[in-house]
Every structure is written in structure tokens, then in C-alpha cells.
Amino acid sequence: MFKALVLDKTPDFLASVREVDDSFLPEGDVTIGVEYSTLNYKDGLGITNRSPVVRSWPMVAGIDGSGTVTASSHPAWKVGDAVVHNGFGVGETHKGCLAERARLKGDWLVRRPEAFSARQAMAIGTAGYTAMLCVLALERHGVRAGDGEVLVTGATGGVGSVAVALLAKLGHTVVAATGKVNEVGYLQSLGATRVIDRAELSAPGKPLQKERWAAVVDAVGSHTLANACAQTRYGGAVAACGLAQGFDFPATVMPFILRAVALLGVDSVMAPRALREQAWARLATDLDPALLESMTTEVPLSGAIEAAQRLMDGSVRGRIVVRTQA
């Protein structure tokens, strides 16, 4: 028997931490003892039932997990290997990692960098790994330190916090946008040069505005993303990875055809293995562990449901790691 955070509809929705046995595990060729998981925005949506992200019932929540292989029939993995999992529909269509044990497909796993403990890997989680994918996308476009200010929206969230820390360490001048005026010191400690009120970006704006940003990492979507594009300098790039404000995009083609702005879509769920490995390798060298710790809060598995509620209420700063083992 082991504990898991189970989501069920029979017919009413229920989220609970309860004991299950191995027969509850899904198909897969690698079983891991999960040491830590985490709470991402999508986890919060599922656990609080605010959006229909879960498509198979009952479901074990948790799109991320880090731990040690306890059984494997996959050629790439053996018992004792330290692994990280992110995405691939886990916690949505395949039972996830907010549990003491998980059964996954070996092709989904990445070897945990030696630089990180299981806890640190989950302090990064999908949010931090997505932030790194955004940085890589901007670099592929040619954005370099010294090009000008880089805007990070949703800056006190998981993606935003890690993006600020990564970009600052890489030498960029980072401007952080947030609605939490009491978190200016926190964002400056991560490396933000300036902090602006998200209200500057969150309302409908003109299709083409004053050029401000060399590049943008946006985890918010909707009017914020539209305004960020409208304010990006000629030839700049916007990496879009989230929809905290909304999934609409009330924009025009003006920034793209008059300023050659590039809108770069960033997906973390189905990203290929080579890109995942590159992102985790860069995180191991470009993310300051001390800053990672400063943005991290830990809760036990028994506290994950309440923490997910706080996450969705907007009262969480940075990252939440979930200790799955008693």
C-alpha cells in the first residue's frame, strides 16, 4: 500500500489523499519511488476542479515527479537510477506523481542532473523547466545579453521567478511585471533590475505601442501578451508559455509585419527528449541553487490540496514542492 493524491468523480468531484495498492498503478515500463513532486498551475486546476484538465478517472494528480527507479523493463533505466519526469499527459490521462509511487513510460524520463537533489529538481519542476525552454527559444532567435530590457510577466509565479533568475544570471537586464506590490524586494533578489505593475499590460491597448523590450517571457496570455508584443522592439522576440490571464490573444498582426517581432510558442508537455535534456543541463549550470531555495516552499503530501487552493487563489510566491514520502 502507498499514499496518493487521488482525484475522482463518483459522480461528484473529490480530491483526497488516500492509500492505494499496486493494482491502482497504470501501465508503464518503469516504476519509481517518488521522493518529491510539485504543484504547477495545471496541477492546481485539476486538484481544485477549476478546469477539465483531467480526462480519465480516477486520476492521481501530479504532472511532475523526481525519485529513484525501483523496477524497470526499459533498456535505458535500471534500479537505482535517479530520474525526473515532466508532462506527457501525466496527471491528466495517465496517473501521476503526487504519490509515494508512480509507474511511467521510460521514454518520458530524463536522468536527474547530479547538480540537483530530488527536492531541487521539483523546486524547478515543469515551471522552471518551461522557463528554461523560453530562454532557449529566445537564444535560438538571437537574443543576447546587452540587447536591451527583457520583460518577464507573471514574475512572482513559478515560471516567472525562475525566468527572472535565469535571465539575470545570463547577463540580461530584466524587468519583472507583477500585481504583488509587496514582492518587489523578492524579485530584485532574483535579479530583476526594475519591477512594474502588471496593470500596465493587463488592459486592452493599442495594436502598436512604444518600443520597450528586446525580448519577453510571457506566462500570462490574453491582453498581457498582446501588449507585450505591441511593445517589443524591432526584430525582438516574445516567448509565450502560459495563460494565467486567459487563453485569448486579442492582438493584431501589426507588431509582426511592421516590426518583425517573432512570437515563439513554448510547449513543455510534449517537448522531445533532446530538448528536455538540453534544458535540464542548462538549468544545472545557469540556475543559482541559493536563489532556487529562496523561491521554494515545501509541503507534505497531506498539505498538497490546501496548497493547490492557495496557488489558484494567487497567494503563492515562487514554487511549491511536495514531499511525498512520510
N, C-alpha and C positions, 0 to 999 in steps of 0.2 A: 504494500500500500504506500501511496505517496500523496502529498498535498498538491492541489492545483486550483487556480482561479478559473472556475467554470461559468460560462455564460449559457443560459438555457431559455427556451420558450415552451412552456407546457400548460396552457398557451401563453400565460403572462411571462414577461421577461423577468429573469432573476440572475443576478451576479452573486456568486458565493465562493468562498474558499472552502473546499471540502476534500475528503480523502477519496481517491480512486485507485484502481489497480491497473496492472499492465494491459489488461484486455481493453482498457479505455484508450490506449495509445493508438495512433493511426499507423498506416503502412509507412515504411521507410527502411533504409538500409543502414542507418547509424542511430544508435541510442546514446544520448548524452545525459550525464548528471549535471543539471543546470545549477550553477552556483549563484549567478546573478542574472536578472532580467532588467527591464527598464519600462518607463511609461513615455510613449510618444503620443503625439496628437491623435493619431489613428487609434492607438490603444484606448485613449480617453473616450473617443467617440463610441467605440464598441462596448466598453465597460459600463458607460453611463447610458447606453442605448439612444444616443442623440442622433445617430446616423446609421443607416443599414449597412454597415461595413461587414458584418458577419453574415455569411451566406450558407453556412452549414451548422446544424445544431445537433447535439450540444457542442460547444466550442471551448477550448482552453485559450484564454487570451494570451497576448504577448507576441509581438512580431519579432522581438529581439531576444537572444539568449547567448550566454557565454558559460562554458563549462568544460568538462572532460569527457572524452568518448569512453563509454562503458561497454559497448558492443558494436561491432561493425562487420558487414559483409561487403562493404565498398572498398575497392582496391586502394584508394587514396588515404584511407583512415584506419588507424589501429587503436586498440585500447590504450588509454593514457594520453592521447593527443589532446592538446588544448585548442579549442575551436571557438569561432564566433559565427553567429547566424544573424542575418538581417533580411527581412522581406520575404519575397516569393509566395505571398498569399498566406503565410503562416499567421495564425490568429484570425484569419478570415475564412479560408476554405480548408485549412489544414491545422490541426490542433497545435497550439503554440507553446511558448516558453515561460509563461508566468506559472511555473510549476517546478517541482523538485526533479522532474524527469521529462524528457522530450524525445520523440522519435522523429527523425528528419531524413531528408534525402542528402546523401553525401555530396552531391553536385551543388548543393546550396551553401555548403560550409566554406569558410575561409579560415586558414590557420591563424590563431591569435598571435600577433607580434609579440616577441619576447619583451618588448619595452612596456607592455601593459599587463596588469593583473586582470583577472576576470571582472573585478569590480570596475576598474578603469575602462575596460572595453565597453561595459554597459553604461558608464557615465558618458561615453561617446555615443554609443547606440546608433540607431538609424538617423537621429537628428544630427549628430556630429559627423557621421559618415556622409550624409547628404550635404552638409556644409562643405566638406572636402571635395565632393563631386562638383559643387558650384565653383569652388576656387579653381579646380582643374579645367572646368569648362571655360572660365574667363581666361585662364592662361593659354588654352588652345586657341582662343580668339586673338591672343596677342597682348592682353592687358598685362602691364608690368608695373612694379613699384616705381613711383615717381611720375606716373602718368596723370595723376590728379586724384581728387577725393573719390573714395568708393563708399557708396551708401549701403547700409545693411538695415533692412526693415524687420520689424518684429524682433528687435535686437535683444530683448531680455528672455526670449524663448530659447528652446534648445538649439535649433538651427542657428538662430541669430547670435547667441552667446558664443558658440564655437566658431562661427564665421568671423566675428569681430576679433577673437583671439588669434585665429589663423592668419587673417589678412594683416593684422598689426605686426605679428612676428615676421611676416614676409616683407615688411617694409612699406606697406600701403598706408596712406592717410585715410583713416576710417571715420565715417560719420554714421552714428547709430541713431535710428529712429525708434522711439518708444512712447507709449502712453503713460508710462510709470515714472512720473517726475521724481520720485524718491529713489530711483535706481541709477541716477547719473553717476554717482561715485562708483557703483558696481561696474558700469560699462566703461568708465575711464580706467578702472583697474585691469580690465581685459585688454585695453589698448586703444579704445575709442578716443580720437582727438577732439571731436565735438559730439554733442548729443542734441537732437532736435525732437520736437513734439510730433508724434505721428499725425496730429491734426493737420499739419502742413501738407500731408499727402493723401489723407483718407477721404476727402470730399471730392465731388466732381470738379475737374479742372479743364483748362484749355487743352486742345489737342497738341499744341506745340508751345513749350514754355522756355524760360531762360535756361540756357545750358549750364548744368551744375556738376554732373557726375561723370567721371571717366568710366565707371562701371557700377553695377548694382547687384547685390544678392537679395532677392525678394522671397520671403516666406509667407506673404500675406495675400497677394492676389487682388482682384477687384479694382477699385479706384486707386488704391495704393500702387499697384503695379502699373496701371495706366499712366498715372502722374510720374512715376519713376522713369518710364520710357520717354515721356514727353520732356523730361528734364535732363536726359542723358546727352552728353556731348557728341559731336560729330564723330562717327566711327566707333563709338563706345559699345558696350555690351551689357545686357541685363540677363542674369541667370535666375530663372523662375522655378521655384520648387514647392510652393505651398499655397494654401487657400484659407488662411485663418480669418481673413475678412470676407471672403467669398470666392466662388469659382467662376464668377462672371469676369469679363475683361472689357469694360466699357471704354474702348480706345479707338483711335483711327490709325490709318496707315502712315500718317504724316511723319512721325519720327523715323520710320523705316525707309521711306523713299526720299525724304528731304535731308536727313542727317545720317543715313546709312547705319542706323542703330541696329544691332543684332539682338534678337530675343532668343535666348538659349534655354530650351526646356531641359530640366534636370529630373531624371527618374531614378529613384534608389531601389525600387521594388524588384525590377527585372534586369537590372544592370548586369552585364556579362562579367564572368569571373575575373578576367584580366583587368577590367576597370576597378572592380572591388579590391583586388589585391594591390593595385596601384594606390587607391585611396587610403587603404589601411597602412601601407608602407609610408606614405607621406604623413599621415597622422602621427606615426611613430617618431618622425623627425621634426615635424612642424608645429606640434601642439604641446605647449608647456604643461607638464603634469601638475604643477602648482596651481596654474590658472584653472585647469580642469577640476581640481578638487574644490576650488573656490566657488564654482558654479553648480556643485553637486549636493543633493540631499538624498539620504538613504532612508528607506522604509522597509519593514519586514513584509513578507507576502500577505500577512493578515491586515496590513495597513494599505494595501495597494488600491482597494476600491475607493476608500476615502480620499486617497491621494489623487486618483483619477478624477474625482469630482472637483477637487481644488484646481487641477490642471485645466479642466473645461470651464471653470469659473474665472479663469485668468489670474489666479492668485499665486501661481507658481513662477519662480525665477529659475532660469537655467534648466538643469537636468535632474530627474528623479531616478535613482537606481533602486531596484527591488531585490532584497536579499531573500532568495528562495529557500535556502536551507535553514533549518531551525537552529 
